[in-house]
Amino acid sequence: MSSELHLIRRGCNYFAGTVVGEGDIPVKKCLQILKKAGYDGIVSLEYEGAEDCLTGIARGLANVRKILAEI
């Protein structure tokens, strides 16, 4: 495993960066909580995975826009 793509955690297990909306984080639930709280500010996303960064950001942005349209 490349140290640039996978990071080791204290329990000696690894995690890898992924596209927003395609990993383990419940993005829809997080955005629902923000909406319910009345937040109307900026939401930013980052990408640090194995794919090209522009591809990862574009897919993540598409995923976030789709989720926001659903809630």
mmJSON file of the N, C-alpha and C atoms, coordinates in Angstrom:
{"data_MODEL":{"atom_site":{
"group_PDB":["ATOM","ATOM","ATOM","ATOM","ATOM","ATOM","ATOM","ATOM","ATOM","ATOM","ATOM","ATOM","ATOM","ATOM","ATOM","ATOM","ATOM","ATOM","ATOM","ATOM","ATOM","ATOM","ATOM","ATOM","ATOM","ATOM","ATOM","ATOM","ATOM","ATOM","ATOM","ATOM","ATOM","ATOM","ATOM","ATOM","ATOM","ATOM","ATOM","ATOM","ATOM","ATOM","ATOM","ATOM","ATOM","ATOM","ATOM","ATOM","ATOM","ATOM","ATOM","ATOM","ATOM","ATOM","ATOM","ATOM","ATOM","ATOM","ATOM","ATOM","ATOM","ATOM","ATOM","ATOM","ATOM","ATOM","ATOM","ATOM","ATOM","ATOM","ATOM","ATOM","ATOM","ATOM","ATOM","ATOM","ATOM","ATOM","ATOM","ATOM","ATOM","ATOM","ATOM","ATOM","ATOM","ATOM","ATOM","ATOM","ATOM","ATOM","ATOM","ATOM","ATOM","ATOM","ATOM","ATOM","ATOM","ATOM","ATOM","ATOM","ATOM","ATOM","ATOM","ATOM","ATOM","ATOM","ATOM","ATOM","ATOM","ATOM","ATOM","ATOM","ATOM","ATOM","ATOM","ATOM","ATOM","ATOM","ATOM","ATOM","ATOM","ATOM","ATOM","ATOM","ATOM","ATOM","ATOM","ATOM","ATOM","ATOM","ATOM","ATOM","ATOM","ATOM","ATOM","ATOM","ATOM","ATOM","ATOM","ATOM","ATOM","ATOM","ATOM","ATOM","ATOM","ATOM","ATOM","ATOM","ATOM","ATOM","ATOM","ATOM","ATOM","ATOM","ATOM","ATOM","ATOM","ATOM","ATOM","ATOM","ATOM","ATOM","ATOM","ATOM","ATOM","ATOM","ATOM","ATOM","ATOM","ATOM","ATOM","ATOM","ATOM","ATOM","ATOM","ATOM","ATOM","ATOM","ATOM","ATOM","ATOM","ATOM","ATOM","ATOM","ATOM","ATOM","ATOM","ATOM","ATOM","ATOM","ATOM","ATOM","ATOM","ATOM","ATOM","ATOM","ATOM","ATOM","ATOM","ATOM","ATOM","ATOM","ATOM","ATOM","ATOM","ATOM","ATOM","ATOM","ATOM","ATOM","ATOM","ATOM","ATOM"],
"id":[1,2,3,4,5,6,7,8,9,10,11,12,13,14,15,16,17,18,19,20,21,22,23,24,25,26,27,28,29,30,31,32,33,34,35,36,37,38,39,40,41,42,43,44,45,46,47,48,49,50,51,52,53,54,55,56,57,58,59,60,61,62,63,64,65,66,67,68,69,70,71,72,73,74,75,76,77,78,79,80,81,82,83,84,85,86,87,88,89,90,91,92,93,94,95,96,97,98,99,100,101,102,103,104,105,106,107,108,109,110,111,112,113,114,115,116,117,118,119,120,121,122,123,124,125,126,127,128,129,130,131,132,133,134,135,136,137,138,139,140,141,142,143,144,145,146,147,148,149,150,151,152,153,154,155,156,157,158,159,160,161,162,163,164,165,166,167,168,169,170,171,172,173,174,175,176,177,178,179,180,181,182,183,184,185,186,187,188,189,190,191,192,193,194,195,196,197,198,199,200,201,202,203,204,205,206,207,208,209,210,211,212,213],
"type_symbol":["N","C","C","N","C","C","N","C","C","N","C","C","N","C","C","N","C","C","N","C","C","N","C","C","N","C","C","N","C","C","N","C","C","N","C","C","N","C","C","N","C","C","N","C","C","N","C","C","N","C","C","N","C","C","N","C","C","N","C","C","N","C","C","N","C","C","N","C","C","N","C","C","N","C","C","N","C","C","N","C","C","N","C","C","N","C","C","N","C","C","N","C","C","N","C","C","N","C","C","N","C","C","N","C","C","N","C","C","N","C","C","N","C","C","N","C","C","N","C","C","N","C","C","N","C","C","N","C","C","N","C","C","N","C","C","N","C","C","N","C","C","N","C","C","N","C","C","N","C","C","N","C","C","N","C","C","N","C","C","N","C","C","N","C","C","N","C","C","N","C","C","N","C","C","N","C","C","N","C","C","N","C","C","N","C","C","N","C","C","N","C","C","N","C","C","N","C","C","N","C","C","N","C","C","N","C","C","N","C","C","N","C","C"],
"label_atom_id":["N","CA","C","N","CA","C","N","CA","C","N","CA","C","N","CA","C","N","CA","C","N","CA","C","N","CA","C","N","CA","C","N","CA","C","N","CA","C","N","CA","C","N","CA","C","N","CA","C","N","CA","C","N","CA","C","N","CA","C","N","CA","C","N","CA","C","N","CA","C","N","CA","C","N","CA","C","N","CA","C","N","CA","C","N","CA","C","N","CA","C","N","CA","C","N","CA","C","N","CA","C","N","CA","C","N","CA","C","N","CA","C","N","CA","C","N","CA","C","N","CA","C","N","CA","C","N","CA","C","N","CA","C","N","CA","C","N","CA","C","N","CA","C","N","CA","C","N","CA","C","N","CA","C","N","CA","C","N","CA","C","N","CA","C","N","CA","C","N","CA","C","N","CA","C","N","CA","C","N","CA","C","N","CA","C","N","CA","C","N","CA","C","N","CA","C","N","CA","C","N","CA","C","N","CA","C","N","CA","C","N","CA","C","N","CA","C","N","CA","C","N","CA","C","N","CA","C","N","CA","C","N","CA","C","N","CA","C","N","CA","C","N","CA","C","N","CA","C"],
"label_alt_id":[null,null,null,null,null,null,null,null,null,null,null,null,null,null,null,null,null,null,null,null,null,null,null,null,null,null,null,null,null,null,null,null,null,null,null,null,null,null,null,null,null,null,null,null,null,null,null,null,null,null,null,null,null,null,null,null,null,null,null,null,null,null,null,null,null,null,null,null,null,null,null,null,null,null,null,null,null,null,null,null,null,null,null,null,null,null,null,null,null,null,null,null,null,null,null,null,null,null,null,null,null,null,null,null,null,null,null,null,null,null,null,null,null,null,null,null,null,null,null,null,null,null,null,null,null,null,null,null,null,null,null,null,null,null,null,null,null,null,null,null,null,null,null,null,null,null,null,null,null,null,null,null,null,null,null,null,null,null,null,null,null,null,null,null,null,null,null,null,null,null,null,null,null,null,null,null,null,null,null,null,null,null,null,null,null,null,null,null,null,null,null,null,null,null,null,null,null,null,null,null,null,null,null,null,null,null,null,null,null,null,null,null,null],
"label_comp_id":["MET","MET","MET","SER","SER","SER","SER","SER","SER","GLU","GLU","GLU","LEU","LEU","LEU","HIS","HIS","HIS","LEU","LEU","LEU","ILE","ILE","ILE","ARG","ARG","ARG","ARG","ARG","ARG","GLY","GLY","GLY","CYS","CYS","CYS","ASN","ASN","ASN","TYR","TYR","TYR","PHE","PHE","PHE","ALA","ALA","ALA","GLY","GLY","GLY","THR","THR","THR","VAL","VAL","VAL","VAL","VAL","VAL","GLY","GLY","GLY","GLU","GLU","GLU","GLY","GLY","GLY","ASP","ASP","ASP","ILE","ILE","ILE","PRO","PRO","PRO","VAL","VAL","VAL","LYS","LYS","LYS","LYS","LYS","LYS","CYS","CYS","CYS","LEU","LEU","LEU","GLN","GLN","GLN","ILE","ILE","ILE","LEU","LEU","LEU","LYS","LYS","LYS","LYS","LYS","LYS","ALA","ALA","ALA","GLY","GLY","GLY","TYR","TYR","TYR","ASP","ASP","ASP","GLY","GLY","GLY","ILE","ILE","ILE","VAL","VAL","VAL","SER","SER","SER","LEU","LEU","LEU","GLU","GLU","GLU","TYR","TYR","TYR","GLU","GLU","GLU","GLY","GLY","GLY","ALA","ALA","ALA","GLU","GLU","GLU","ASP","ASP","ASP","CYS","CYS","CYS","LEU","LEU","LEU","THR","THR","THR","GLY","GLY","GLY","ILE","ILE","ILE","ALA","ALA","ALA","ARG","ARG","ARG","GLY","GLY","GLY","LEU","LEU","LEU","ALA","ALA","ALA","ASN","ASN","ASN","VAL","VAL","VAL","ARG","ARG","ARG","LYS","LYS","LYS","ILE","ILE","ILE","LEU","LEU","LEU","ALA","ALA","ALA","GLU","GLU","GLU","ILE","ILE","ILE"],
"label_asym_id":["A","A","A","A","A","A","A","A","A","A","A","A","A","A","A","A","A","A","A","A","A","A","A","A","A","A","A","A","A","A","A","A","A","A","A","A","A","A","A","A","A","A","A","A","A","A","A","A","A","A","A","A","A","A","A","A","A","A","A","A","A","A","A","A","A","A","A","A","A","A","A","A","A","A","A","A","A","A","A","A","A","A","A","A","A","A","A","A","A","A","A","A","A","A","A","A","A","A","A","A","A","A","A","A","A","A","A","A","A","A","A","A","A","A","A","A","A","A","A","A","A","A","A","A","A","A","A","A","A","A","A","A","A","A","A","A","A","A","A","A","A","A","A","A","A","A","A","A","A","A","A","A","A","A","A","A","A","A","A","A","A","A","A","A","A","A","A","A","A","A","A","A","A","A","A","A","A","A","A","A","A","A","A","A","A","A","A","A","A","A","A","A","A","A","A","A","A","A","A","A","A","A","A","A","A","A","A","A","A","A","A","A","A"],
"label_entity_id":["1","1","1","1","1","1","1","1","1","1","1","1","1","1","1","1","1","1","1","1","1","1","1","1","1","1","1","1","1","1","1","1","1","1","1","1","1","1","1","1","1","1","1","1","1","1","1","1","1","1","1","1","1","1","1","1","1","1","1","1","1","1","1","1","1","1","1","1","1","1","1","1","1","1","1","1","1","1","1","1","1","1","1","1","1","1","1","1","1","1","1","1","1","1","1","1","1","1","1","1","1","1","1","1","1","1","1","1","1","1","1","1","1","1","1","1","1","1","1","1","1","1","1","1","1","1","1","1","1","1","1","1","1","1","1","1","1","1","1","1","1","1","1","1","1","1","1","1","1","1","1","1","1","1","1","1","1","1","1","1","1","1","1","1","1","1","1","1","1","1","1","1","1","1","1","1","1","1","1","1","1","1","1","1","1","1","1","1","1","1","1","1","1","1","1","1","1","1","1","1","1","1","1","1","1","1","1","1","1","1","1","1","1"],
"label_seq_id":[1,1,1,2,2,2,3,3,3,4,4,4,5,5,5,6,6,6,7,7,7,8,8,8,9,9,9,10,10,10,11,11,11,12,12,12,13,13,13,14,14,14,15,15,15,16,16,16,17,17,17,18,18,18,19,19,19,20,20,20,21,21,21,22,22,22,23,23,23,24,24,24,25,25,25,26,26,26,27,27,27,28,28,28,29,29,29,30,30,30,31,31,31,32,32,32,33,33,33,34,34,34,35,35,35,36,36,36,37,37,37,38,38,38,39,39,39,40,40,40,41,41,41,42,42,42,43,43,43,44,44,44,45,45,45,46,46,46,47,47,47,48,48,48,49,49,49,50,50,50,51,51,51,52,52,52,53,53,53,54,54,54,55,55,55,56,56,56,57,57,57,58,58,58,59,59,59,60,60,60,61,61,61,62,62,62,63,63,63,64,64,64,65,65,65,66,66,66,67,67,67,68,68,68,69,69,69,70,70,70,71,71,71],
"pdbx_PDB_ins_code":[null,null,null,null,null,null,null,null,null,null,null,null,null,null,null,null,null,null,null,null,null,null,null,null,null,null,null,null,null,null,null,null,null,null,null,null,null,null,null,null,null,null,null,null,null,null,null,null,null,null,null,null,null,null,null,null,null,null,null,null,null,null,null,null,null,null,null,null,null,null,null,null,null,null,null,null,null,null,null,null,null,null,null,null,null,null,null,null,null,null,null,null,null,null,null,null,null,null,null,null,null,null,null,null,null,null,null,null,null,null,null,null,null,null,null,null,null,null,null,null,null,null,null,null,null,null,null,null,null,null,null,null,null,null,null,null,null,null,null,null,null,null,null,null,null,null,null,null,null,null,null,null,null,null,null,null,null,null,null,null,null,null,null,null,null,null,null,null,null,null,null,null,null,null,null,null,null,null,null,null,null,null,null,null,null,null,null,null,null,null,null,null,null,null,null,null,null,null,null,null,null,null,null,null,null,null,null,null,null,null,null,null,null],
"Cartn_x":[0.833,0.0,0.875,0.501,1.243,0.829,1.786,1.464,0.716,0.798,0.078,-1.419,-1.797,-3.188,-3.91,-3.182,-3.785,-3.074,-3.827,-3.261,-3.553,-2.561,-2.763,-3.306,-4.222,-4.814,-4.251,-4.608,-4.075,-4.343,-5.49,-5.838,-5.165,-4.186,-3.44,-4.32,-5.414,-6.21,-6.04,-6.385,-6.137,-7.439,-7.327,-8.43,-7.862,-8.706,-8.267,-9.228,-8.698,-9.543,-10.47,-11.649,-12.609,-13.423,-14.18,-15.023,-16.165,-16.49,-17.601,-18.878,-19.572,-20.813,-20.627,-19.381,-19.119,-18.392,-18.264,-17.553,-18.479,-17.91,-18.653,-19.378,-19.032,-19.651,-21.084,-22.057,-23.453,-23.693,-23.252,-23.288,-24.714,-25.656,-27.051,-27.543,-27.273,-27.695,-27.014,-25.722,-25.007,-25.616,-25.935,-26.531,-27.948,-28.684,-30.025,-29.946,-28.957,-28.778,-28.47,-27.589,-27.276,-28.506,-29.274,-30.482,-31.491,-31.71,-32.672,-32.259,-30.955,-30.449,-30.537,-30.945,-31.089,-29.824,-28.814,-27.564,-27.771,-27.357,-27.482,-26.176,-25.087,-23.772,-23.115,-21.843,-21.045,-20.691,-20.753,-20.282,-19.156,-18.014,-16.893,-16.579,-15.909,-15.503,-14.06,-13.427,-12.043,-11.959,-10.897,-10.667,-9.19,-8.865,-7.489,-7.468,-7.821,-7.858,-6.894,-7.071,-6.158,-6.375,-7.56,-7.865,-7.346,-7.418,-7.09,-7.947,-7.333,-8.063,-9.237,-9.096,-10.21,-11.384,-11.079,-12.134,-12.843,-12.064,-12.643,-13.507,-13.052,-13.831,-15.104,-15.01,-16.198,-17.245,-16.822,-17.778,-18.37,-17.537,-18.033,-19.033,-18.746,-19.669,-20.993,-20.925,-22.156,-22.95,-22.268,-22.949,-23.611,-22.91,-23.473,-24.676,-24.567,-25.704,-26.916,-26.7,-27.802,-28.458,-27.63,-28.16,-28.941,-28.411,-29.107,-30.453,-30.535,-31.797,-32.835,-32.354,-33.257,-33.79,-33.07,-33.521,-34.135],
"Cartn_y":[-1.184,0.0,1.244,2.189,3.441,4.341,4.943,5.819,7.063,7.409,8.575,8.304,7.042,6.716,6.094,5.437,4.771,5.229,5.516,5.967,4.935,4.638,3.664,4.38,3.711,4.261,3.539,4.008,3.417,1.927,1.462,0.044,-0.799,-0.229,-0.901,-1.275,-0.571,-0.752,0.489,0.374,1.453,2.12,3.353,4.004,4.713,4.862,5.486,6.613,7.652,8.745,8.266,8.842,8.473,9.695,9.549,10.619,10.877,12.136,12.487,11.821,11.154,10.48,9.037,8.563,7.19,6.389,6.963,6.287,5.918,5.81,5.375,6.506,7.744,8.883,9.064,9.182,9.369,10.83,11.158,12.54,13.082,12.28,12.749,13.136,12.3,12.589,13.855,14.024,15.228,16.482,16.428,17.594,17.852,16.796,16.972,17.689,17.329,17.973,19.454,19.773,21.183,21.957,21.34,21.999,22.216,21.19,21.287,22.367,22.56,23.577,24.984,25.078,26.386,26.915,26.074,26.525,26.799,27.973,28.311,28.889,28.508,28.998,28.079,28.234,27.482,26.107,25.117,23.766,23.471,23.088,22.788,21.296,20.815,19.415,19.308,18.259,17.988,16.575,16.312,14.973,14.651,13.555,13.093,11.585,11.129,9.703,9.315,8.102,7.538,8.088,8.567,9.062,10.475,10.918,12.299,13.228,14.253,15.118,15.841,16.276,16.967,16.021,14.775,13.768,13.497,13.332,13.071,14.218,15.44,16.611,16.729,16.508,16.609,15.573,14.343,13.312,13.63,14.109,14.468,15.609,16.61,17.731,17.26,16.391,15.84,15.069,14.302,13.548,14.483,15.531,16.483,17.204,17.624,18.297,17.378,16.109,15.142,14.972,14.839,14.676,15.909,17.098,18.324,18.436,17.98,18.016,17.075,16.017,15.043,15.5,16.391,16.79,18.136],
"Cartn_z":[0.0,0.0,0.0,-0.785,-0.857,0.295,0.945,2.081,1.639,0.336,-0.154,-0.3,-0.473,-0.752,0.435,1.313,2.46,3.724,4.735,6.0,7.075,7.9,8.966,10.204,10.868,12.082,13.291,14.47,15.704,15.822,15.377,15.473,14.404,13.728,12.657,11.463,11.282,10.08,9.214,7.966,7.021,6.585,6.144,5.466,4.247,3.266,2.017,1.665,1.06,0.603,-0.502,-0.565,-1.603,-2.002,-3.035,-3.552,-2.568,-2.319,-1.431,-1.945,-1.04,-1.402,-1.826,-1.894,-2.309,-1.229,-0.056,1.024,2.172,3.35,4.54,5.27,5.009,5.697,5.186,6.08,5.658,5.228,4.035,3.555,3.522,3.065,3.004,4.394,5.383,6.757,7.27,6.974,7.405,6.8,5.517,4.859,5.359,5.687,6.253,7.599,8.4,9.707,9.528,8.588,8.324,7.871,6.983,6.476,7.592,8.41,9.514,10.511,10.672,11.592,10.993,9.729,9.096,8.456,8.328,7.729,6.248,5.791,4.37,3.82,4.46,4.042,3.029,2.922,1.953,2.511,1.651,1.964,0.99,1.506,0.621,0.677,-0.356,-0.353,-0.797,-0.338,-0.689,-1.23,-1.964,-2.465,-2.371,-1.724,-1.599,-1.797,-2.971,-3.247,-4.341,-4.856,-5.837,-7.243,-7.532,-8.874,-9.079,-10.311,-10.635,-9.773,-9.199,-8.263,-8.922,-10.16,-10.82,-11.078,-11.39,-11.576,-10.254,-9.184,-7.864,-7.374,-7.586,-7.17,-7.995,-9.299,-10.161,-9.768,-9.511,-9.09,-7.726,-6.8,-5.476,-5.534,-6.351,-6.51,-7.108,-8.099,-8.689,-7.634,-6.802,-5.744,-4.737,-4.334,-3.364,-3.96,-5.204,-5.851,-5.94,-6.248,-6.327,-4.963,-3.941,-2.582,-2.157,-2.418,-2.044,-2.767,-4.004,-4.751,-4.138,-3.476,-2.855,-1.505,-0.847,0.506,0.425],
"occupancy":[1.0,1.0,1.0,1.0,1.0,1.0,1.0,1.0,1.0,1.0,1.0,1.0,1.0,1.0,1.0,1.0,1.0,1.0,1.0,1.0,1.0,1.0,1.0,1.0,1.0,1.0,1.0,1.0,1.0,1.0,1.0,1.0,1.0,1.0,1.0,1.0,1.0,1.0,1.0,1.0,1.0,1.0,1.0,1.0,1.0,1.0,1.0,1.0,1.0,1.0,1.0,1.0,1.0,1.0,1.0,1.0,1.0,1.0,1.0,1.0,1.0,1.0,1.0,1.0,1.0,1.0,1.0,1.0,1.0,1.0,1.0,1.0,1.0,1.0,1.0,1.0,1.0,1.0,1.0,1.0,1.0,1.0,1.0,1.0,1.0,1.0,1.0,1.0,1.0,1.0,1.0,1.0,1.0,1.0,1.0,1.0,1.0,1.0,1.0,1.0,1.0,1.0,1.0,1.0,1.0,1.0,1.0,1.0,1.0,1.0,1.0,1.0,1.0,1.0,1.0,1.0,1.0,1.0,1.0,1.0,1.0,1.0,1.0,1.0,1.0,1.0,1.0,1.0,1.0,1.0,1.0,1.0,1.0,1.0,1.0,1.0,1.0,1.0,1.0,1.0,1.0,1.0,1.0,1.0,1.0,1.0,1.0,1.0,1.0,1.0,1.0,1.0,1.0,1.0,1.0,1.0,1.0,1.0,1.0,1.0,1.0,1.0,1.0,1.0,1.0,1.0,1.0,1.0,1.0,1.0,1.0,1.0,1.0,1.0,1.0,1.0,1.0,1.0,1.0,1.0,1.0,1.0,1.0,1.0,1.0,1.0,1.0,1.0,1.0,1.0,1.0,1.0,1.0,1.0,1.0,1.0,1.0,1.0,1.0,1.0,1.0,1.0,1.0,1.0,1.0,1.0,1.0,1.0,1.0,1.0,1.0,1.0,1.0],
"B_iso_or_equiv":[0.0,0.0,0.0,0.0,0.0,0.0,0.0,0.0,0.0,0.0,0.0,0.0,0.0,0.0,0.0,0.0,0.0,0.0,0.0,0.0,0.0,0.0,0.0,0.0,0.0,0.0,0.0,0.0,0.0,0.0,0.0,0.0,0.0,0.0,0.0,0.0,0.0,0.0,0.0,0.0,0.0,0.0,0.0,0.0,0.0,0.0,0.0,0.0,0.0,0.0,0.0,0.0,0.0,0.0,0.0,0.0,0.0,0.0,0.0,0.0,0.0,0.0,0.0,0.0,0.0,0.0,0.0,0.0,0.0,0.0,0.0,0.0,0.0,0.0,0.0,0.0,0.0,0.0,0.0,0.0,0.0,0.0,0.0,0.0,0.0,0.0,0.0,0.0,0.0,0.0,0.0,0.0,0.0,0.0,0.0,0.0,0.0,0.0,0.0,0.0,0.0,0.0,0.0,0.0,0.0,0.0,0.0,0.0,0.0,0.0,0.0,0.0,0.0,0.0,0.0,0.0,0.0,0.0,0.0,0.0,0.0,0.0,0.0,0.0,0.0,0.0,0.0,0.0,0.0,0.0,0.0,0.0,0.0,0.0,0.0,0.0,0.0,0.0,0.0,0.0,0.0,0.0,0.0,0.0,0.0,0.0,0.0,0.0,0.0,0.0,0.0,0.0,0.0,0.0,0.0,0.0,0.0,0.0,0.0,0.0,0.0,0.0,0.0,0.0,0.0,0.0,0.0,0.0,0.0,0.0,0.0,0.0,0.0,0.0,0.0,0.0,0.0,0.0,0.0,0.0,0.0,0.0,0.0,0.0,0.0,0.0,0.0,0.0,0.0,0.0,0.0,0.0,0.0,0.0,0.0,0.0,0.0,0.0,0.0,0.0,0.0,0.0,0.0,0.0,0.0,0.0,0.0,0.0,0.0,0.0,0.0,0.0,0.0],
"pdbx_formal_charge":[null,null,null,null,null,null,null,null,null,null,null,null,null,null,null,null,null,null,null,null,null,null,null,null,null,null,null,null,null,null,null,null,null,null,null,null,null,null,null,null,null,null,null,null,null,null,null,null,null,null,null,null,null,null,null,null,null,null,null,null,null,null,null,null,null,null,null,null,null,null,null,null,null,null,null,null,null,null,null,null,null,null,null,null,null,null,null,null,null,null,null,null,null,null,null,null,null,null,null,null,null,null,null,null,null,null,null,null,null,null,null,null,null,null,null,null,null,null,null,null,null,null,null,null,null,null,null,null,null,null,null,null,null,null,null,null,null,null,null,null,null,null,null,null,null,null,null,null,null,null,null,null,null,null,null,null,null,null,null,null,null,null,null,null,null,null,null,null,null,null,null,null,null,null,null,null,null,null,null,null,null,null,null,null,null,null,null,null,null,null,null,null,null,null,null,null,null,null,null,null,null,null,null,null,null,null,null,null,null,null,null,null,null],
"auth_seq_id":[1,1,1,2,2,2,3,3,3,4,4,4,5,5,5,6,6,6,7,7,7,8,8,8,9,9,9,10,10,10,11,11,11,12,12,12,13,13,13,14,14,14,15,15,15,16,16,16,17,17,17,18,18,18,19,19,19,20,20,20,21,21,21,22,22,22,23,23,23,24,24,24,25,25,25,26,26,26,27,27,27,28,28,28,29,29,29,30,30,30,31,31,31,32,32,32,33,33,33,34,34,34,35,35,35,36,36,36,37,37,37,38,38,38,39,39,39,40,40,40,41,41,41,42,42,42,43,43,43,44,44,44,45,45,45,46,46,46,47,47,47,48,48,48,49,49,49,50,50,50,51,51,51,52,52,52,53,53,53,54,54,54,55,55,55,56,56,56,57,57,57,58,58,58,59,59,59,60,60,60,61,61,61,62,62,62,63,63,63,64,64,64,65,65,65,66,66,66,67,67,67,68,68,68,69,69,69,70,70,70,71,71,71],
"auth_comp_id":["MET","MET","MET","SER","SER","SER","SER","SER","SER","GLU","GLU","GLU","LEU","LEU","LEU","HIS","HIS","HIS","LEU","LEU","LEU","ILE","ILE","ILE","ARG","ARG","ARG","ARG","ARG","ARG","GLY","GLY","GLY","CYS","CYS","CYS","ASN","ASN","ASN","TYR","TYR","TYR","PHE","PHE","PHE","ALA","ALA","ALA","GLY","GLY","GLY","THR","THR","THR","VAL","VAL","VAL","VAL","VAL","VAL","GLY","GLY","GLY","GLU","GLU","GLU","GLY","GLY","GLY","ASP","ASP","ASP","ILE","ILE","ILE","PRO","PRO","PRO","VAL","VAL","VAL","LYS","LYS","LYS","LYS","LYS","LYS","CYS","CYS","CYS","LEU","LEU","LEU","GLN","GLN","GLN","ILE","ILE","ILE","LEU","LEU","LEU","LYS","LYS","LYS","LYS","LYS","LYS","ALA","ALA","ALA","GLY","GLY","GLY","TYR","TYR","TYR","ASP","ASP","ASP","GLY","GLY","GLY","ILE","ILE","ILE","VAL","VAL","VAL","SER","SER","SER","LEU","LEU","LEU","GLU","GLU","GLU","TYR","TYR","TYR","GLU","GLU","GLU","GLY","GLY","GLY","ALA","ALA","ALA","GLU","GLU","GLU","ASP","ASP","ASP","CYS","CYS","CYS","LEU","LEU","LEU","THR","THR","THR","GLY","GLY","GLY","ILE","ILE","ILE","ALA","ALA","ALA","ARG","ARG","ARG","GLY","GLY","GLY","LEU","LEU","LEU","ALA","ALA","ALA","ASN","ASN","ASN","VAL","VAL","VAL","ARG","ARG","ARG","LYS","LYS","LYS","ILE","ILE","ILE","LEU","LEU","LEU","ALA","ALA","ALA","GLU","GLU","GLU","ILE","ILE","ILE"],
"auth_asym_id":["A","A","A","A","A","A","A","A","A","A","A","A","A","A","A","A","A","A","A","A","A","A","A","A","A","A","A","A","A","A","A","A","A","A","A","A","A","A","A","A","A","A","A","A","A","A","A","A","A","A","A","A","A","A","A","A","A","A","A","A","A","A","A","A","A","A","A","A","A","A","A","A","A","A","A","A","A","A","A","A","A","A","A","A","A","A","A","A","A","A","A","A","A","A","A","A","A","A","A","A","A","A","A","A","A","A","A","A","A","A","A","A","A","A","A","A","A","A","A","A","A","A","A","A","A","A","A","A","A","A","A","A","A","A","A","A","A","A","A","A","A","A","A","A","A","A","A","A","A","A","A","A","A","A","A","A","A","A","A","A","A","A","A","A","A","A","A","A","A","A","A","A","A","A","A","A","A","A","A","A","A","A","A","A","A","A","A","A","A","A","A","A","A","A","A","A","A","A","A","A","A","A","A","A","A","A","A","A","A","A","A","A","A"],
"auth_atom_id":["N","CA","C","N","CA","C","N","CA","C","N","CA","C","N","CA","C","N","CA","C","N","CA","C","N","CA","C","N","CA","C","N","CA","C","N","CA","C","N","CA","C","N","CA","C","N","CA","C","N","CA","C","N","CA","C","N","CA","C","N","CA","C","N","CA","C","N","CA","C","N","CA","C","N","CA","C","N","CA","C","N","CA","C","N","CA","C","N","CA","C","N","CA","C","N","CA","C","N","CA","C","N","CA","C","N","CA","C","N","CA","C","N","CA","C","N","CA","C","N","CA","C","N","CA","C","N","CA","C","N","CA","C","N","CA","C","N","CA","C","N","CA","C","N","CA","C","N","CA","C","N","CA","C","N","CA","C","N","CA","C","N","CA","C","N","CA","C","N","CA","C","N","CA","C","N","CA","C","N","CA","C","N","CA","C","N","CA","C","N","CA","C","N","CA","C","N","CA","C","N","CA","C","N","CA","C","N","CA","C","N","CA","C","N","CA","C","N","CA","C","N","CA","C","N","CA","C","N","CA","C","N","CA","C","N","CA","C","N","CA","C","N","CA","C","N","CA","C"],
"pdbx_PDB_model_num":[1,1,1,1,1,1,1,1,1,1,1,1,1,1,1,1,1,1,1,1,1,1,1,1,1,1,1,1,1,1,1,1,1,1,1,1,1,1,1,1,1,1,1,1,1,1,1,1,1,1,1,1,1,1,1,1,1,1,1,1,1,1,1,1,1,1,1,1,1,1,1,1,1,1,1,1,1,1,1,1,1,1,1,1,1,1,1,1,1,1,1,1,1,1,1,1,1,1,1,1,1,1,1,1,1,1,1,1,1,1,1,1,1,1,1,1,1,1,1,1,1,1,1,1,1,1,1,1,1,1,1,1,1,1,1,1,1,1,1,1,1,1,1,1,1,1,1,1,1,1,1,1,1,1,1,1,1,1,1,1,1,1,1,1,1,1,1,1,1,1,1,1,1,1,1,1,1,1,1,1,1,1,1,1,1,1,1,1,1,1,1,1,1,1,1,1,1,1,1,1,1,1,1,1,1,1,1,1,1,1,1,1,1]
}}}
